[in-house]
Amino acid sequence: MTDQATDRDGHLAEQLLRLTRRMHRVNKRCLKDSGLGITPAQSRLLRALAHYDRPPRMADLAARMEVVPRAVTTLVDGLEESGRVRRAPDPDNRRVIRIELTDAGRAALASLRDARRQAAQDILAPLTAEQREVFGGLLSALVDEPGPH
């Protein structure tokens, strides 16, 4: 790889990091503006819960979110206190506890989706429809590419 290509890749890496930080700031602001009183981590847990056909165990959530189980316990505690999730015994094994979304959790998830959509619109505002299409394809190539993570 040439020095010029290395410099170009370094510049792209810096731009990606800056975009990631900007996305976090905009998402955090939209989350705050939503009035839900949910932290970004709690938002992430609610989104993870939505991907399961049946309520998962905390260990399943921890694995999906790539965090330690104790972190999930703390998030579930807060969301349970606000009535957005509940712990429920597994019907097949009483020793297993599963985490279920409540109606309040599903409503919060819908509001979170709206907030994320607004954040995306804010970030993508400078792009034309065609540029957004190209950008989406490029992101898919990067995100969906198999390899070490």
Steps between C-alpha positions, in 0.01 A plus 500: 500500500636841407546784746225690319257209537596463867438873555164474319396201715610684813291799396198275434544336839504842666188605311321181606593563863377859478173384338454239773550762772257734323243222470530429872452869583199539269343174622553604861338839434202342320465248783499783754252701292267198485427546871511125564760524774691207352878479485674409174593162652139431601394598149746247361362227726142571391608481136680171569187359665296580190712258294386190687198288411470392862620681811874439544704421808729770633798295382356507147468878517853537635637291214302691238606837643859380554504608865543318830181355652526735799458798266177351368373443854545869580323606179212258558465627858451855376264404220301274731468782754355724227259223392653448155615142554418223742677190618297186438570138585569271206199269456733207426755558778405684819863583574531706182381859494407661171470869425176615338407832345188650655247717317684803641825353364350453154372860506846621606655298220270668246601843637866397487463403135355843430789665686756294306328584173518869591868464589568333164315776316708762682826325414408420140341840424794622287472199267277471193276196459751353253790557741302334780444197278872473421593560865258227612659256259849587620398463864345162426822385337695603810255380766404172335852401401606180678830511675660550840304727735 
